[in-house]
Amino acid sequence: MTRPFHLGWFVGNSFGVHGWNQPWTGRSARDWAKPDLQIDVARAIERACFDFLMMEDSLFVPDNYGGSTRFYLERALRAPKNDPLPLASVLAYLTKNLGIVPTISTSFYPPYLLARHIATLDLMSEGRIGCNFVTSTAARAAQNFGLEEHVEHHLRYEMAAEFVEVVKRLWESWDPDAVVMDEERGVFVEPDKVRAVDFKGRFFASRGPLNTARSPQGHPVLMQAGGSPQGRAFAARNIDVVLAASNAIPEMKAFRADMRRRVAAEGRDPDSVKVMFMLIPTLGETEGEARDRLDRKLAAKDAAPEVVLAGMSSLTDIDFAGFDLDAPLETLTTNGQQGTLRQFQSQGGTLREIVRNYSHGYDRLCGTPASVASRMIEIIEEVGGDGFIIAGPLNRRYVTEVTEGLVPVLQKRGAVRSAYAHAHFRDNMMEF
Ligand SMILES: Cc1cc2nc3c(=O)[nH]c(=O)nc-3n(C[C@H](O)[C@H](O)[C@H](O)COP(=O)(O)O)c2cc1C
């Protein structure tokens, strides 16, 4: 092991319902609208010295599966879901070292509002905020913002690039030393150190300056997870941390090599862009117990393929309810999540096979904390990646297994940090 790797926690379904009708979840689902579960998770992963907690988000109630909201609403899949930004401020306030990363839509959020919101959070948290940029992929989301259909996939990424440009210009509209608070001169802010940006682009315009000060990180940590060529190109130019959901080691290796090539071609240092992989380990006291738990999880998926299909329908705007599970699947296209659909389709010939093999991340790793830790270290050595985002079910039992079981073994082996070295999220993320 030459250098340690990073850990993040991906809270899928974010500030939504977790553990509805699932064992070991206590009152989590009933108390879904309160931040207590996420607060407990943030504190647990901070004790384990994770780099960040990332909150997924989406902006619509899906009706893509079977042409109705029924399937999703009855199971609390993706709705109800609160806005992650108020939760981000609670988590930032109740932690001291952890990076907090809400997800933001570059297609629907006005850049000025976003720049101000994130700068505010960065100031409040003394430099621990990140932002996961998504272009949003659903027609239903677009319709909530006055469009009939969503903007075309590639054009969305061109918008996203401009969005990042204007947001960064706004963040830079105050010099780092603009706030002087000089009592003798009676000057709080040096007026010459705050400037308009006068941004006029193809999609966005903003005069600036921002009406809050330069934040501690200047540029909060920017993340994104789009795996299409357009998503990767956007990341190579603009992003600090790239997240990938792959369920095969060769694919992870190819993804990282491709990202590093793209980053270098943009004139950036490939080591300055971190590539992290979704990981859903299943832990047990013994190898047998862990294997049994994983087998039961996979059997439950086999028994209810419609849950996976409904999820995929909401990501791709394709209604999978109408397909024969056992017929060969034709090649599908989408204006929704293209990389996700491509990966989904590559998992087998029929939908039933695909559902069996598909996972949003690497989910076949199971064992004791010691054996899972060894395997994680081997994967990073083989792939050369920068770390993992843990993405398992959000319940206190699972979080404890990871933070109190797995992470201490990784720490003993020097594979992950045992203490935070820096005050700012970006500095911790770029430390190794
Ligand atoms: C780890 C991870 C987290 C993601 N989080 C979100 C999210 O919170 N909201 C969202 O709309 N899409 C999310 N996505 C989807 C991506 O942003 C992107 O839309 C998707 O991967 C398809 O992009 P592509 O069309 O460029 O391949 C996530 C993807 C991954 C792998």
The ligand as an ORCA input file, in Angstrom:
! r2SCAN-3c Opt
* xyz 0 1
  C     -22.644      7.950     -7.475
  C     -23.692      8.568     -8.335
  C     -24.543      9.504     -7.793
  C     -25.518     10.135     -8.562
  N     -26.354     11.041     -7.977
  C     -27.334     11.613     -8.706
  C     -28.255     12.516     -8.117
  O     -28.209     12.795     -6.935
  N     -29.229     13.042     -8.886
  C     -29.334     12.771    -10.233
  O     -30.222     13.309    -10.889
  N     -28.464     11.926    -10.820
  C     -27.487     11.344    -10.090
  N     -26.623     10.462    -10.679
  C     -26.704     10.287    -12.121
  C     -25.629     11.079    -12.840
  O     -25.585     12.425    -12.427
  C     -25.853     11.049    -14.337
  O     -27.024     11.704    -14.674
  C     -25.943      9.663    -14.825
  O     -24.834      8.938    -14.378
  C     -26.066      9.609    -16.321
  O     -25.194     10.506    -16.901
  P     -24.790     10.320    -18.395
  O     -26.010     10.493    -19.226
  O     -23.733     11.364    -18.648
  O     -24.223      8.959    -18.496
  C     -25.658      9.804     -9.921
  C     -24.810      8.840    -10.485
  C     -23.847      8.209     -9.699
  C     -22.961      7.188    -10.333
*
